[in-house]
Amino acid sequence: MKYIIFCLFLFSCDINRTIDQCYFNYYANVGTWVVNPDKVTPSGIKIDSGGYLIDLEKIDKRIKNIEQCIIEVAKEYERKGFENQWQCIRPIKPESLKRDCLMIKIVNPIYSNCGKDWEFIGIKAPDKLCEDKGLIITPECPCMWRTAIFQDNVIISPPALYLWELGRIITSCNAIWASEFAKCLMF
Protein backbone atom coordinates (compact mmCIF):
# COMPACT_ATOMS: atom_id res chain seq x y z
CA MET A 1 0.00 0.00 0.00
CA LYS A 2 2.82 2.45 0.87
CA TYR A 3 4.44 1.63 -2.48
CA ILE A 4 1.25 2.53 -4.38
CA ILE A 5 0.86 5.85 -2.53
CA PHE A 6 4.53 6.69 -3.19
CA CYS A 7 4.12 5.96 -6.92
CA LEU A 8 0.98 8.08 -7.15
CA PHE A 9 2.78 10.94 -5.39
CA LEU A 10 5.86 10.59 -7.59
CA PHE A 11 3.94 10.72 -10.86
CA SER A 12 1.49 13.45 -9.86
CA CYS A 13 4.07 16.12 -8.99
CA ASP A 14 5.20 17.22 -12.45
CA ILE A 15 2.07 17.63 -14.54
CA ASN A 16 2.52 21.30 -15.58
CA ARG A 17 5.55 23.52 -15.99
CA THR A 18 6.19 25.52 -12.85
CA ILE A 19 8.27 28.62 -12.36
CA ASP A 20 11.05 26.26 -11.23
CA GLN A 21 11.35 25.07 -14.85
CA CYS A 22 11.97 28.54 -16.24
CA TYR A 23 15.35 30.10 -16.97
CA PHE A 24 17.85 30.44 -14.15
CA ASN A 25 20.92 32.21 -15.46
CA TYR A 26 21.60 34.06 -12.21
CA TYR A 27 22.11 37.44 -13.87
CA ALA A 28 22.41 40.36 -11.49
CA ASN A 29 19.17 42.33 -11.25
CA VAL A 30 19.50 45.80 -12.70
CA GLY A 31 17.14 47.99 -10.69
CA THR A 32 14.07 47.09 -8.70
CA TRP A 33 10.88 46.72 -10.68
CA VAL A 34 7.27 45.86 -10.00
CA VAL A 35 6.02 43.70 -12.85
CA ASN A 36 2.26 43.49 -13.41
CA PRO A 37 1.48 41.97 -16.81
CA ASP A 38 -1.64 43.51 -18.32
CA LYS A 39 -1.39 42.06 -21.85
CA VAL A 40 -0.47 38.73 -23.42
CA THR A 41 0.84 38.25 -26.96
CA PRO A 42 -0.94 35.70 -29.21
CA SER A 43 1.90 33.22 -28.48
CA GLY A 44 1.52 33.63 -24.70
CA ILE A 45 4.26 36.08 -23.68
CA LYS A 46 3.15 38.26 -20.76
CA ILE A 47 3.61 42.03 -21.16
CA ASP A 48 3.53 44.79 -18.57
CA SER A 49 2.77 47.59 -21.05
CA GLY A 50 3.41 50.44 -18.63
CA GLY A 51 0.37 52.08 -20.23
CA TYR A 52 1.98 52.22 -23.69
CA LEU A 53 0.21 51.03 -26.84
CA ILE A 54 2.09 47.91 -27.84
CA ASP A 55 1.75 45.87 -31.05
CA LEU A 56 1.55 42.36 -29.57
CA GLU A 57 1.74 40.60 -32.95
CA LYS A 58 4.88 42.55 -33.86
CA ILE A 59 6.50 41.49 -30.58
CA ASP A 60 5.66 37.85 -31.35
CA LYS A 61 7.10 38.14 -34.86
CA ARG A 62 10.36 39.68 -33.63
CA ILE A 63 10.72 37.09 -30.86
CA LYS A 64 10.03 34.23 -33.27
CA ASN A 65 12.74 35.54 -35.64
CA ILE A 66 15.24 35.82 -32.78
CA GLU A 67 14.32 32.36 -31.50
CA GLN A 68 14.62 30.68 -34.93
CA CYS A 69 18.00 32.28 -35.56
CA ILE A 70 19.30 31.23 -32.13
CA ILE A 71 18.14 27.65 -32.71
CA GLU A 72 19.98 27.55 -36.07
CA VAL A 73 23.20 28.95 -34.55
CA ALA A 74 22.92 26.54 -31.60
CA LYS A 75 22.58 23.58 -34.01
CA GLU A 76 25.81 24.66 -35.68
CA TYR A 77 27.78 25.30 -32.47
CA GLU A 78 26.34 22.59 -30.19
CA ARG A 79 29.11 20.53 -28.56
CA LYS A 80 31.92 22.62 -30.09
CA GLY A 81 33.16 24.04 -26.79
CA PHE A 82 32.36 27.74 -27.18
CA GLU A 83 30.59 27.98 -23.79
CA ASN A 84 33.62 29.39 -21.93
CA GLN A 85 34.52 31.88 -24.66
CA TRP A 86 30.91 33.16 -24.83
CA GLN A 87 30.48 32.99 -21.02
CA CYS A 88 27.55 30.53 -21.15
CA ILE A 89 26.20 29.00 -17.97
CA ARG A 90 24.60 26.02 -19.72
CA PRO A 91 25.78 23.92 -22.67
CA ILE A 92 24.78 25.34 -26.06
CA LYS A 93 21.83 23.41 -27.48
CA PRO A 94 18.96 24.17 -29.84
CA GLU A 95 16.03 24.92 -27.57
CA SER A 96 12.67 26.58 -28.14
CA LEU A 97 11.76 29.60 -26.06
CA LYS A 98 9.80 28.86 -22.90
CA ARG A 99 7.14 31.46 -23.70
CA ASP A 100 5.16 30.84 -20.52
CA CYS A 101 8.25 31.90 -18.54
CA LEU A 102 9.08 35.12 -20.37
CA MET A 103 7.75 38.56 -19.43
CA ILE A 104 8.49 41.98 -20.88
CA LYS A 105 8.11 45.15 -18.82
CA ILE A 106 7.91 48.45 -20.69
CA VAL A 107 9.26 51.39 -18.65
CA ASN A 108 9.26 55.14 -19.17
CA PRO A 109 12.15 56.04 -21.45
CA ILE A 110 14.99 58.34 -20.51
CA TYR A 111 16.56 60.32 -23.34
CA SER A 112 20.11 61.61 -23.44
CA ASN A 113 21.74 64.35 -25.46
CA CYS A 114 24.63 61.92 -25.87
CA GLY A 115 22.68 59.06 -27.42
CA LYS A 116 20.05 60.93 -29.41
CA ASP A 117 18.82 57.83 -31.23
CA TRP A 118 18.44 55.68 -28.12
CA GLU A 119 15.97 55.29 -25.30
CA PHE A 120 17.36 54.27 -21.90
CA ILE A 121 15.76 52.67 -18.84
CA GLY A 122 17.11 55.28 -16.44
CA ILE A 123 19.71 53.22 -14.59
CA LYS A 124 23.43 53.88 -14.71
CA ALA A 125 25.52 51.04 -16.16
CA PRO A 126 29.16 50.27 -15.32
CA ASP A 127 31.43 52.70 -17.19
CA LYS A 128 33.59 49.83 -18.44
CA LEU A 129 30.73 48.47 -20.54
CA CYS A 130 30.45 51.78 -22.43
CA GLU A 131 34.22 52.23 -22.66
CA ASP A 132 34.47 48.73 -24.21
CA LYS A 133 32.13 50.00 -26.95
CA GLY A 134 34.37 53.01 -27.56
CA LEU A 135 32.05 55.52 -25.89
CA ILE A 136 33.45 58.46 -23.93
CA ILE A 137 31.94 58.73 -20.45
CA THR A 138 31.46 62.20 -18.95
CA PRO A 139 29.23 63.59 -16.16
CA GLU A 140 26.95 64.95 -18.91
CA CYS A 141 26.98 61.59 -20.75
CA PRO A 142 26.96 58.78 -18.18
CA CYS A 143 26.87 55.13 -19.17
CA MET A 144 23.24 53.98 -18.95
CA TRP A 145 21.36 50.73 -19.58
CA ARG A 146 19.13 50.56 -22.65
CA THR A 147 17.60 47.28 -21.52
CA ALA A 148 18.11 44.75 -18.73
CA ILE A 149 17.10 41.37 -17.33
CA PHE A 150 15.20 41.24 -14.05
CA GLN A 151 14.64 38.04 -12.04
CA ASP A 152 16.09 35.91 -14.89
CA ASN A 153 12.87 35.88 -16.98
CA VAL A 154 11.80 39.53 -17.29
CA ILE A 155 13.14 41.83 -20.02
CA ILE A 156 13.05 45.50 -18.97
CA SER A 157 12.83 47.77 -22.01
CA PRO A 158 11.77 51.28 -22.97
CA PRO A 159 8.93 51.55 -25.52
CA ALA A 160 11.45 51.16 -28.39
CA LEU A 161 11.37 47.46 -27.39
CA TYR A 162 14.99 46.43 -27.39
CA LEU A 163 14.80 42.61 -27.20
CA TRP A 164 18.54 41.84 -27.15
CA GLU A 165 18.31 40.37 -23.66
CA LEU A 166 16.16 37.57 -25.05
CA GLY A 167 19.35 36.11 -26.51
CA ARG A 168 21.03 36.05 -23.11
CA ILE A 169 17.96 34.48 -21.49
CA ILE A 170 17.60 31.67 -24.07
CA THR A 171 21.30 30.83 -24.47
CA SER A 172 22.62 31.67 -20.98
CA CYS A 173 25.59 33.31 -22.75
CA ASN A 174 26.59 36.54 -21.05
CA ALA A 175 28.99 37.56 -23.84
CA ILE A 176 26.23 37.27 -26.44
CA TRP A 177 27.59 40.18 -28.52
CA ALA A 178 30.96 38.39 -28.84
CA SER A 179 29.31 35.17 -30.03
CA GLU A 180 27.80 33.87 -33.25
CA PHE A 181 24.39 34.54 -31.62
CA ALA A 182 24.92 38.32 -32.04
CA LYS A 183 23.52 38.21 -35.58
CA CYS A 184 20.22 36.98 -34.14
CA LEU A 185 19.57 39.98 -31.91
CA MET A 186 18.74 42.71 -34.41
CA PHE A 187 15.23 41.63 -35.48
C-alpha atoms as one frame of an Amber mdcrd trajectory, in Angstrom:
protein
   0.000   0.000   0.000   2.823   2.450   0.872   4.441   1.633  -2.478   1.249
   2.532  -4.378   0.862   5.849  -2.530   4.534   6.687  -3.186   4.124   5.961
  -6.920   0.983   8.082  -7.154   2.779  10.944  -5.386   5.864  10.592  -7.591
   3.943  10.720 -10.865   1.493  13.446  -9.856   4.073  16.119  -8.994   5.195
  17.224 -12.447   2.072  17.626 -14.541   2.523  21.301 -15.579   5.551  23.517
 -15.993   6.195  25.521 -12.855   8.271  28.623 -12.356  11.055  26.260 -11.229
  11.351  25.066 -14.850  11.965  28.542 -16.244  15.346  30.104 -16.968  17.848
  30.441 -14.145  20.919  32.213 -15.462  21.602  34.062 -12.213  22.106  37.440
 -13.870  22.407  40.362 -11.489  19.173  42.328 -11.245  19.497  45.805 -12.700
  17.144  47.987 -10.693  14.072  47.093  -8.701  10.876  46.725 -10.681   7.265
  45.856  -9.999   6.019  43.701 -12.854   2.260  43.495 -13.408   1.482  41.967
 -16.806  -1.639  43.514 -18.324  -1.390  42.061 -21.846  -0.472  38.728 -23.424
   0.837  38.246 -26.960  -0.936  35.697 -29.207   1.900  33.225 -28.478   1.521
  33.627 -24.702   4.256  36.081 -23.678   3.152  38.261 -20.764   3.613  42.026
 -21.164   3.529  44.794 -18.574   2.770  47.586 -21.051   3.406  50.441 -18.627
   0.373  52.078 -20.229   1.979  52.224 -23.691   0.211  51.030 -26.844   2.094
  47.908 -27.838   1.754  45.869 -31.052   1.554  42.362 -29.574   1.739  40.599
 -32.948   4.883  42.550 -33.857   6.500  41.485 -30.576   5.663  37.846 -31.347
   7.103  38.137 -34.861  10.361  39.677 -33.630  10.722  37.094 -30.858  10.025
  34.231 -33.272  12.741  35.537 -35.637  15.243  35.824 -32.783  14.325  32.358
 -31.505  14.625  30.683 -34.930  18.001  32.283 -35.564  19.297  31.234 -32.129
  18.138  27.649 -32.714  19.982  27.555 -36.065  23.196  28.948 -34.550  22.917
  26.536 -31.600  22.578  23.577 -34.005  25.813  24.655 -35.684  27.783  25.299
 -32.465  26.338  22.595 -30.195  29.112  20.528 -28.562  31.921  22.619 -30.092
  33.162  24.039 -26.794  32.365  27.743 -27.178  30.594  27.982 -23.790  33.621
  29.387 -21.933  34.517  31.878 -24.661  30.909  33.156 -24.833  30.478  32.987
 -21.016  27.554  30.532 -21.146  26.197  28.998 -17.968  24.602  26.019 -19.724
  25.780  23.917 -22.672  24.783  25.336 -26.058  21.832  23.406 -27.475  18.963
  24.172 -29.842  16.029  24.919 -27.575  12.673  26.583 -28.144  11.765  29.599
 -26.056   9.795  28.855 -22.902   7.137  31.461 -23.696   5.157  30.835 -20.521
   8.245  31.903 -18.543   9.080  35.122 -20.371   7.754  38.559 -19.433   8.487
  41.979 -20.879   8.105  45.146 -18.818   7.910  48.450 -20.689   9.257  51.385
 -18.646   9.257  55.135 -19.173  12.151  56.043 -21.452  14.988  58.339 -20.514
  16.558  60.323 -23.341  20.106  61.608 -23.438  21.744  64.351 -25.456  24.628
  61.922 -25.872  22.677  59.060 -27.422  20.051  60.930 -29.408  18.822  57.825
 -31.226  18.444  55.677 -28.120  15.974  55.287 -25.302  17.361  54.274 -21.898
  15.759  52.671 -18.839  17.114  55.283 -16.436  19.711  53.220 -14.585  23.432
  53.884 -14.711  25.517  51.043 -16.156  29.161  50.274 -15.317  31.433  52.702
 -17.193  33.594  49.834 -18.436  30.725  48.474 -20.544  30.454  51.780 -22.432
  34.223  52.228 -22.660  34.470  48.734 -24.211  32.128  50.005 -26.953  34.374
  53.013 -27.563  32.052  55.522 -25.890  33.452  58.463 -23.931  31.936  58.733
 -20.454  31.462  62.204 -18.945  29.235  63.585 -16.164  26.953  64.946 -18.910
  26.983  61.592 -20.746  26.958  58.780 -18.176  26.872  55.133 -19.175  23.241
  53.978 -18.953  21.362  50.734 -19.584  19.125  50.557 -22.651  17.600  47.280
 -21.523  18.109  44.750 -18.727  17.102  41.370 -17.331  15.201  41.240 -14.048
  14.638  38.036 -12.045  16.087  35.906 -14.890  12.871  35.881 -16.976  11.799
  39.533 -17.294  13.135  41.833 -20.017  13.055  45.495 -18.970  12.833  47.766
 -22.007  11.770  51.280 -22.970   8.929  51.550 -25.518  11.448  51.157 -28.390
  11.368  47.458 -27.391  14.989  46.428 -27.391  14.800  42.612 -27.201  18.537
  41.838 -27.152  18.308  40.370 -23.656  16.160  37.572 -25.048  19.346  36.114
 -26.511  21.031  36.054 -23.108  17.961  34.476 -21.493  17.601  31.671 -24.068
  21.302  30.829 -24.471  22.622  31.671 -20.979  25.592  33.313 -22.752  26.586
  36.545 -21.051  28.992  37.564 -23.836  26.230  37.268 -26.443  27.589  40.178
 -28.521  30.961  38.391 -28.843  29.306  35.174 -30.027  27.797  33.873 -33.246
  24.392  34.540 -31.624  24.921  38.322 -32.043  23.523  38.212 -35.576  20.218
  36.977 -34.136  19.573  39.980 -31.913  18.742  42.707 -34.412  15.229  41.634
 -35.475
